[in-house]
Amino acid sequence: MTIATAELLTVPQVMARLKLGRSTVYDLIRSRRLTSITIGRARRVPADSVRDFINHKIEEAA
């Protein structure tokens, strides 16, 4: 998937996918463990970034 066709998720959607709270998701964004972009005042997280984060956590646990 290219950046031009990447699915962009809202913070509440990321919260639901990862089963985490709002402050934790924003901490992950702030610490650059989740990539995000800002469009106007809206924060969006590419779905690929969420998948990469999950895969990284799985590799860490192994």
N, C-alpha and C positions, 0 to 999 in steps of 0.2 A: 504494500500500500504506500503510495506516495504522500507527501505532505499535503498536496493539493486535494487529495481525496480522503484524507484522514478524518475519521469520525471524532468530533469534538464533544466532550462530556462536560456537563455542569458539575460544580462541586457537590450538590446533592446526589447526582448520579454516581459520582466517584464514591461518595459516602456509602451508598447502597451497595455498590459492587464489592467494596472492600469491607463492609460492615464495620465502619469506623465513624467516629464523631467528626463534626465540622472542624474543631480546633486541631485534631490530629491530621486531617487532610491538609489544612493550611500549613501546619508544621512541616509536612512532607514536601509541600510546594516550596516553602521558605528555605528549607535545607537542600533543595534541588534534587531530592530523591524522586520527585514526580515533576515532570516537565509541564509547564503551563504557558498559556499566552493570554494576553489581555486584549479584548476587543471593546473599545470604549471603556465602560466601567465593568464589563462582564469578564470573569475569569473562566477560561476553558482549558480542559486537560485532554490531550489526544488519547484516544483509547489505546493506542500502541504503547504509550508511556505507562498506563496502568498495567498492561500485560507484561511489559518489561520489568516493572517493579515486582510483580508477583513472581515471575520467573527467577529474578535475582534472589528474592526471599527463599524460594524453594531450593535454589542452589546453595545458599548460605546454610540452610538447615540440614543439607545432606552430608 
